[in-house]
Amino acid sequence: MKARRDNSEGRLYGYLWIDIGDQAGNRVPAVTYQVRRSLGARGKPRKKYMALIRDAARERRLPQSHIDYLDGIEVRK
């Protein structure tokens, strides 16, 4: 799965390991991407990718503030 994400996201991003909380309040390690440098318009996510992320956030009933944040992210044209 990681290789597929790398092919999609490219090498313009590095890995960032973070701790997140699950629904029970447990801390869980997770990996995410972090932009290595300013990418301008190339750094904007694709519309299809953001639709997937936004749909998943709604499906999993994330807090409305998080969904609003995702809805505000500008996508590549």
N, C-alpha and C positions, 0 to 999 in steps of 0.2 A: 504493500500500500504506500509506503514512504517513497519508493522509487516513482510511482505514478504521480504523487504530489509534486515531487521534484521536477518531473517532466513538464507538469502543468505550470508550476510556479517559477521554474527556472532557478538559476544559481545567483540571482540578484538578492536572495534572501538567505539569512542564516537561521539556525535553530535556536530557540529560546526555551529552556526548560523552566517551568513554573509549577507552583503548587496551587491547586484549585480545591474548592470545597464541593463535596457531593451533597445530595439532598438530606443525608443524615448528619451532615456537619463534619464528616471525616475529611482530612486533607489527602489529596490524591495528586501524584506527580503527573504532569502533562507536558507535551511539547507543542510549540506553536512556531510560526514563522515570524521573523523580524527583518525589516528592511535594512540592508547593510549600508545604504547611502541614499541620498535624495534621488528619486527616479522620475520626478515630474509626472507627465501624463502616463508614462509606461508603468508607474507604480500603482495606478488605479486598478481595482479588480474588474474582471469582466462581468458583464450584466448577468450571464448565465450562472456564474459562480456565486454572485451575491444573492441571486434568487434562491439558490440551493441553501445558502446559509440562513437567509431570512425565513424561508419556509420551515427549516429545522428549528429555528428559535421559536417560532409560533407553535409548531407541533409539540415542542417540549415545554410549552407554557413558561418561557423565560419571562422575567419581569418586563413590564411595558417600557420602562426606562431603557433597557437593553435593546429591545426591539426598535424603539425610536432612534437610538444611536445607530443601529444597523441600517435603518431606513434613510438616515441622513448621509450615508457614505456615498460619495460620488463614484460612478462607475465609468469605465472606458466606453467611448462611443464607437 
